[in-house]
């Protein structure tokens, strides 16, 4: 889940209706997802147990084996299945993600193969009660893959309507951005959203994004401060600007609900939030209408792969774990049929 940049322009506030917590009707659209907090990635059975103990009940993870899925089921942790995105990333646009090409154009034959693989996967998962959603889109794949995403969603709709399906599962689309430093709250009105978020929206459509996940992070590119207190974790201008851009492309948050992806990590150029910052960001999402949260990350293996680096994730930070717990408590006060 790589992010480049997304700036913010206050005038975009005029393009979006005022944000408010999700209604019970919006919650009811995808009841197996709504009112839950989870993590994008974890590595071990112990991770799953600790997540569950802290109230996290969803996990997005590729390649979950039978053993880990059993651990998830035993802890009432449901799976958001990234298989459709994995097909695009690893086969459709592999050259782009490997840095071997400047763009991605998926051939007809590759598209046909991807659709066949996904259809078989859907059939195999229809009776799996632990799979509650599919992750369709993550980082910008280097081109317009909307036609393929629409065909994949058509297959998902057919699967949801199959009598053997236990319940309908939504397609979740993720779009990255950048949390602005506090000093950028009053940037020039002529300064539009920066390119990454706009480019990523090439692949947004309300016809196949049943849930819209936003994941802006605080990044130090050499110009921004490394101090997390200098960033606007409440996303005061960022969320309305993102909402406005999405709405200009047909997004209706009452039909395609929001999922917030709070930043629960820091390493490399990514500025680590404090637990209080994490709580602030989670609360901001829920006040703005998020029906669920999917923190990145619990443990994305960065520490194991870079043992001599400085990194912070809930797996090794009591402060971030406490921040997640406080954020969940705050969100429960905004979530209608959870708090009431």
GUGUTOR-283394 format. One record per residue (C-alpha): residue number from 1; residue in three letters; z, x, y. Coordinates in Angstrom, 1 decimal. Layout:
n:res:w:u:v
NUM:ALA:Z:X:Y;
...
This chain:
n:res:w:u:v
1:UNK:0.0:0.0:0.0;
2:UNK:-1.3:2.4:2.7;
3:UNK:-1.3:1.4:6.3;
4:UNK:-3.2:3.1:9.1;
5:UNK:-2.5:1.4:12.4;
6:UNK:-2.2:-2.0:14.1;
7:UNK:-1.3:-2.3:17.8;
8:UNK:-0.1:-5.3:19.7;
9:UNK:-1.3:-7.2:22.7;
10:UNK:1.0:-9.7:24.4;
11:UNK:-1.8:-12.0:25.5;
12:UNK:-2.3:-12.9:21.8;
13:UNK:0.9:-14.9:22.1;
14:UNK:-1.2:-17.6:23.8;
15:UNK:-3.5:-17.9:20.7;
16:UNK:-0.7:-18.8:18.3;
17:UNK:1.5:-21.8:18.0;
18:UNK:5.2:-21.0:18.5;
19:UNK:6.6:-19.6:15.3;
20:UNK:9.4:-21.6:13.5;
21:UNK:11.0:-21.7:10.1;
22:UNK:9.0:-23.2:7.3;
23:UNK:9.5:-26.9:6.6;
24:UNK:10.4:-28.4:3.2;
25:UNK:6.8:-29.5:2.9;
26:UNK:5.5:-26.0:3.2;
27:UNK:8.1:-24.8:0.7;
28:UNK:7.0:-27.3:-1.8;
29:UNK:3.4:-26.0:-1.9;
30:UNK:4.3:-23.1:-4.2;
31:UNK:7.8:-23.8:-5.5;
32:UNK:7.9:-20.9:-8.0;
33:UNK:7.6:-18.5:-5.1;
34:UNK:9.3:-20.2:-2.2;
35:UNK:12.9:-19.3:-1.3;
36:UNK:12.9:-16.0:-3.1;
37:UNK:13.2:-12.3:-2.3;
38:UNK:11.6:-9.6:-4.4;
39:UNK:10.3:-6.1:-4.4;
40:UNK:6.9:-4.5:-4.5;
41:UNK:7.4:-2.0:-7.3;
42:UNK:10.3:-0.8:-9.4;
43:UNK:10.4:1.7:-12.3;
44:UNK:13.1:1.1:-14.8;
45:UNK:15.2:-1.6:-16.6;
46:UNK:18.1:-0.4:-14.5;
47:UNK:16.1:-1.1:-11.3;
48:UNK:15.5:-4.6:-12.5;
49:UNK:19.2:-5.2:-13.3;
50:UNK:20.3:-3.8:-9.9;
51:UNK:17.7:-5.9:-8.1;
52:UNK:18.8:-9.0:-9.8;
53:UNK:22.4:-8.2:-9.1;
54:UNK:21.5:-8.1:-5.4;
55:UNK:19.7:-11.4:-5.5;
56:UNK:16.1:-10.2:-5.8;
57:UNK:14.2:-12.3:-8.2;
58:UNK:10.6:-11.3:-8.0;
59:UNK:8.7:-8.1:-8.7;
60:UNK:5.2:-7.1:-8.0;
61:UNK:4.2:-4.3:-10.4;
62:UNK:1.1:-3.2:-12.3;
63:UNK:1.2:-2.4:-15.9;
64:UNK:4.4:-4.1:-16.8;
65:UNK:4.9:-3.5:-20.6;
66:UNK:6.6:-5.9:-23.0;
67:UNK:9.9:-4.1:-22.8;
68:UNK:10.2:-4.2:-19.0;
69:UNK:8.9:-7.8:-18.9;
70:UNK:11.6:-8.7:-21.3;
71:UNK:14.2:-7.1:-19.0;
72:UNK:12.8:-9.1:-16.1;
73:UNK:13.0:-12.3:-18.0;
74:UNK:16.6:-11.6:-19.1;
75:UNK:17.5:-11.1:-15.5;
76:UNK:15.5:-14.1:-14.1;
77:UNK:13.1:-11.7:-12.3;
78:UNK:9.6:-13.2:-12.1;
79:UNK:6.4:-11.2:-12.0;
80:UNK:3.8:-11.3:-9.2;
81:UNK:0.8:-10.0:-11.2;
82:UNK:-1.5:-7.5:-9.3;
83:UNK:-4.1:-7.4:-12.0;
84:UNK:-6.9:-8.9:-9.8;
85:UNK:-6.3:-6.3:-7.1;
86:UNK:-6.1:-3.6:-9.7;
87:UNK:-9.6:-4.5:-10.9;
88:UNK:-11.0:-4.2:-7.4;
89:UNK:-9.1:-1.0:-6.6;
90:UNK:-9.7:0.8:-9.9;
91:UNK:-13.2:-0.4:-10.8;
92:UNK:-14.9:-2.2:-7.9;
93:UNK:-14.0:0.3:-5.1;
94:UNK:-12.7:3.3:-7.1;
95:UNK:-15.0:5.7:-5.2;
96:UNK:-13.7:4.6:-1.8;
97:UNK:-10.1:4.9:-2.8;
98:UNK:-10.8:8.3:-4.4;
99:UNK:-12.3:9.5:-1.2;
100:UNK:-15.7:9.9:-2.8;
101:UNK:-17.5:7.4:-0.6;
102:UNK:-17.1:6.1:2.9;
103:UNK:-17.3:2.4:1.9;
104:UNK:-17.3:0.0:-1.0;
105:UNK:-20.2:-2.1:-2.2;
106:UNK:-19.5:-3.7:-5.6;
107:UNK:-22.7:-4.2:-7.7;
108:UNK:-23.5:-7.4:-9.3;
109:UNK:-23.0:-6.0:-12.8;
110:UNK:-19.5:-4.7:-11.8;
111:UNK:-18.6:-8.0:-10.2;
112:UNK:-19.7:-9.8:-13.4;
113:UNK:-17.5:-7.4:-15.5;
114:UNK:-14.5:-7.8:-13.2;
115:UNK:-14.8:-11.6:-13.4;
116:UNK:-15.0:-11.5:-17.1;
117:UNK:-11.9:-9.3:-17.3;
118:UNK:-10.0:-11.5:-14.9;
119:UNK:-10.9:-14.7:-16.8;
120:UNK:-9.6:-13.2:-20.0;
121:UNK:-6.4:-12.1:-18.3;
122:UNK:-5.8:-15.5:-16.9;
123:UNK:-6.2:-17.2:-20.3;
124:UNK:-3.7:-14.8:-21.8;
125:UNK:-1.2:-15.5:-19.0;
126:UNK:-1.4:-19.3:-18.8;
127:UNK:1.5:-19.7:-21.1;
128:UNK:3.6:-16.9:-19.6;
129:UNK:6.4:-18.5:-17.6;
130:UNK:7.4:-15.3:-16.0;
131:UNK:4.1:-14.9:-14.1;
132:UNK:4.4:-16.9:-10.8;
133:UNK:1.6:-15.6:-8.6;
134:UNK:-1.4:-13.2:-8.5;
135:UNK:-1.8:-10.4:-5.9;
136:UNK:-5.4:-10.6:-4.8;
137:UNK:-5.7:-8.2:-1.9;
138:UNK:-3.9:-5.1:-0.6;
139:UNK:-5.2:-2.2:1.4;
140:UNK:-8.6:-2.6:3.0;
141:UNK:-11.0:-1.7:0.1;
142:UNK:-13.7:-0.1:2.3;
143:UNK:-16.0:-3.1:2.5;
144:UNK:-16.4:-6.9:2.4;
145:UNK:-15.3:-8.1:-1.0;
146:UNK:-14.8:-11.7:0.0;
147:UNK:-17.6:-13.1:-2.2;
148:UNK:-15.9:-11.5:-5.3;
149:UNK:-12.5:-12.7:-4.1;
150:UNK:-13.8:-16.3:-3.8;
151:UNK:-15.2:-16.2:-7.3;
152:UNK:-11.9:-14.8:-8.7;
153:UNK:-10.1:-17.6:-6.9;
154:UNK:-12.4:-20.2:-8.5;
155:UNK:-11.4:-18.8:-11.8;
156:UNK:-7.7:-19.0:-10.8;
157:UNK:-8.1:-22.7:-9.8;
158:UNK:-9.8:-23.5:-13.1;
159:UNK:-6.9:-21.7:-14.9;
160:UNK:-4.3:-23.6:-12.9;
161:UNK:-6.0:-26.9:-13.9;
162:UNK:-6.1:-26.0:-17.6;
163:UNK:-3.8:-28.2:-19.6;
164:UNK:-2.3:-25.1:-21.2;
165:UNK:-1.2:-23.7:-17.9;
166:UNK:2.6:-24.1:-17.4;
167:UNK:2.3:-24.5:-13.6;
168:UNK:-0.2:-23.5:-10.9;
169:UNK:-0.1:-19.9:-9.5;
170:UNK:-1.2:-18.9:-6.0;
171:UNK:-3.3:-16.0:-4.9;
172:UNK:-1.4:-13.8:-2.5;
173:UNK:-3.4:-11.7:0.0;
174:UNK:-1.7:-8.7:1.8;
175:UNK:-2.6:-7.3:5.2;
176:UNK:-1.0:-4.2:6.7;
177:UNK:-0.2:-3.2:10.2;
178:UNK:2.1:-1.1:12.3;
179:UNK:5.4:-1.8:13.9;
180:UNK:5.3:-0.8:17.5;
181:UNK:7.9:1.4:19.2;
182:UNK:10.0:-0.5:21.8;
183:UNK:8.2:1.4:24.5;
184:UNK:5.0:-0.4:23.6;
185:UNK:6.3:-3.9:24.2;
186:UNK:4.6:-4.1:27.5;
187:UNK:1.3:-2.4:26.8;
188:UNK:-1.8:-3.2:28.8;
189:UNK:-3.3:-6.7:28.4;
190:UNK:-6.6:-5.0:27.8;
191:UNK:-5.3:-3.2:24.8;
192:UNK:-6.3:-5.2:21.7;
193:UNK:-4.9:-5.1:18.2;
194:UNK:-5.9:-1.7:16.8;
195:UNK:-8.6:-1.5:14.2;
196:UNK:-6.9:-1.5:10.8;
197:UNK:-5.5:-5.0:10.9;
198:UNK:-8.8:-6.4:12.4;
199:UNK:-10.8:-4.6:9.8;
200:UNK:-8.6:-5.7:6.9;
201:UNK:-9.1:-9.3:8.0;
202:UNK:-12.8:-8.9:7.0;
203:UNK:-11.5:-10.0:3.6;
204:UNK:-9.3:-12.9:4.7;
205:UNK:-10.3:-16.5:4.0;
206:UNK:-8.1:-19.6:3.8;
207:UNK:-10.3:-20.7:0.8;
208:UNK:-8.9:-18.0:-1.5;
209:UNK:-5.7:-16.7:0.2;
210:UNK:-3.1:-19.3:-0.9;
211:UNK:-0.3:-17.1:0.5;
212:UNK:-0.6:-14.6:3.3;
213:UNK:1.6:-11.5:3.1;
214:UNK:2.0:-9.2:6.1;
215:UNK:3.3:-5.7:5.8;
216:UNK:3.5:-3.8:9.1;
217:UNK:5.5:-0.5:8.9;
218:UNK:6.9:2.0:11.3;
219:UNK:4.9:5.1:11.2;
220:UNK:5.3:8.5:13.0;
221:UNK:1.8:9.9:13.6;
222:UNK:3.1:12.6:15.9;
223:UNK:3.2:10.4:19.0;
224:UNK:5.8:7.9:18.0;
225:UNK:9.5:8.7:17.8;
226:UNK:11.2:9.4:14.4;
227:UNK:14.3:7.5:15.5;
228:UNK:14.3:4.0:13.9;
229:UNK:16.2:2.6:16.8;
230:UNK:13.1:3.1:18.9;
231:UNK:11.1:0.6:16.9;
232:UNK:10.9:-3.2:17.4;
233:UNK:12.0:-4.3:14.0;
234:UNK:12.1:-7.9:15.3;
235:UNK:8.3:-7.7:15.7;
236:UNK:8.6:-9.6:19.0;
237:UNK:4.9:-9.2:20.0;
238:UNK:3.5:-8.1:16.7;
239:UNK:3.9:-11.3:14.6;
240:UNK:2.5:-13.6:17.3;
241:UNK:-0.5:-11.2:17.7;
242:UNK:-1.1:-11.1:13.9;
243:UNK:-0.7:-14.9:13.7;
244:UNK:-3.2:-15.4:16.5;
245:UNK:-5.8:-13.2:14.8;
246:UNK:-5.3:-15.0:11.5;
247:UNK:-5.5:-18.4:13.1;
248:UNK:-8.8:-17.4:14.8;
249:UNK:-10.1:-16.9:11.3;
250:UNK:-8.9:-20.3:10.0;
251:UNK:-5.4:-19.6:8.8;
252:UNK:-3.0:-22.5:8.8;
253:UNK:0.5:-21.5:8.0;
254:UNK:1.3:-25.0:6.9;
255:UNK:-1.3:-24.7:4.2;
256:UNK:-1.4:-21.0:3.4;
257:UNK:2.3:-20.1:3.8;
258:UNK:3.5:-16.7:5.1;
259:UNK:5.2:-14.1:2.9;
260:UNK:6.9:-11.3:4.7;
261:UNK:6.9:-7.7:3.4;
262:UNK:9.8:-6.0:5.1;
263:UNK:9.8:-2.2:5.2;
264:UNK:12.6:-1.0:2.8;
265:UNK:11.6:2.6:2.6;
266:UNK:11.1:5.8:4.6;
267:UNK:9.4:9.1:3.7;
268:UNK:6.6:11.3:4.9;
269:UNK:5.3:9.8:8.1;
270:UNK:7.0:6.4:7.5;
271:UNK:10.1:6.1:9.6;
272:UNK:13.1:5.0:7.5;
273:UNK:14.8:1.8:8.8;
274:UNK:18.5:1.5:8.7;
275:UNK:20.0:-1.4:6.7;
276:UNK:20.5:-3.2:10.0;
277:UNK:16.9:-2.7:10.9;
278:UNK:15.8:-4.1:7.5;
279:UNK:18.0:-7.2:8.0;
280:UNK:16.5:-7.7:11.5;
281:UNK:13.0:-7.6:10.1;
282:UNK:13.7:-9.9:7.2;
283:UNK:15.4:-12.4:9.6;
284:UNK:12.4:-12.2:11.9;
285:UNK:10.0:-13.1:9.1;
286:UNK:12.1:-16.1:8.0;
287:UNK:12.5:-17.4:11.6;
288:UNK:8.7:-17.1:11.9;
289:UNK:8.0:-19.3:8.9;
290:UNK:8.0:-17.0:5.8;
291:UNK:8.7:-18.9:2.6;
292:UNK:9.5:-15.7:0.7;
293:UNK:10.0:-12.0:1.1;
294:UNK:8.6:-9.1:-0.9;
295:UNK:10.3:-5.9:0.2;
296:UNK:8.4:-2.6:-0.1;
297:UNK:9.9:-1.1:-2.1;
298:UNK:12.9:-0.9:-4.5;
299:UNK:11.5:2.3:-6.1;
300:UNK:7.9:3.2:-5.8;
301:UNK:8.3:6.5:-7.7;
302:UNK:8.0:8.6:-4.5;
303:UNK:11.4:10.3:-5.1;
304:UNK:10.7:11.1:-8.7;
305:UNK:7.3:12.5:-7.8;
306:UNK:8.6:14.4:-4.8;
307:UNK:12.2:15.4:-5.8;
308:UNK:12.6:17.9:-2.9;
309:UNK:11.6:15.5:-0.2;
310:UNK:13.7:13.3:2.0;
311:UNK:13.2:9.7:1.1;
312:UNK:15.1:6.4:1.4;
313:UNK:14.6:3.3:-0.8;
314:UNK:17.1:0.8:-2.1;
315:UNK:17.2:2.7:-5.4;
316:UNK:18.9:5.6:-3.6;
317:UNK:20.2:4.1:-0.4;
318:UNK:23.3:1.9:-0.4;
319:UNK:22.6:1.1:3.3;
320:UNK:19.2:-0.3:2.5;
321:UNK:20.6:-2.3:-0.4;
322:UNK:23.2:-3.8:1.9;
323:UNK:20.5:-4.6:4.5;
324:UNK:18.5:-6.4:1.9;
325:UNK:21.5:-8.5:0.8;
326:UNK:22.3:-9.4:4.4;
327:UNK:18.7:-10.3:5.1;
328:UNK:18.7:-12.6:2.1;
329:UNK:21.8:-14.3:3.4;
330:UNK:20.2:-14.7:6.8;
331:UNK:17.0:-16.2:5.3;
332:UNK:18.9:-18.7:3.2;
333:UNK:20.1:-20.2:6.5;
334:UNK:16.5:-20.8:7.6;
335:UNK:15.1:-21.9:4.2;
336:UNK:15.3:-25.7:4.1;
337:UNK:15.8:-26.7:0.5;
338:UNK:17.7:-23.6:-0.3;
339:UNK:20.3:-23.9:2.5;
340:UNK:20.5:-27.7:2.3;
